[in-house]
Amino acid sequence: MDWETRQNPERLVKTFRFANFQEAMVFANRVAELAEAKGHHPRLTVEWGRVTVEWWTHSAGGITEKDREMARLTDLLLG
């Protein structure tokens, strides 16, 4: 998995790049639909041509197996 681990709090982070803002928004909305379906919500930062997704479990204070699974499913949204 090519997600970066960052601290404070410990979390999985990945930036996805797109050709324009509209494509970035389409992807962000797909991530939102996944999050709603699984009941686990990331931090999303949407900018022109990119979306940064951050997964961690607040109640655990860091990364759990659920976060790793959500990161894997997020990657699959591109396919």
Secondary structure, DSSP 8 states (H G I E B T S, - for coil): ---EEETTTTEEEEEEE-SSHHHHHHHHHHHHHHHHHHT---EEEEETTEEEEEE-BGGGTB--HHHHHHHHHHHHTT-
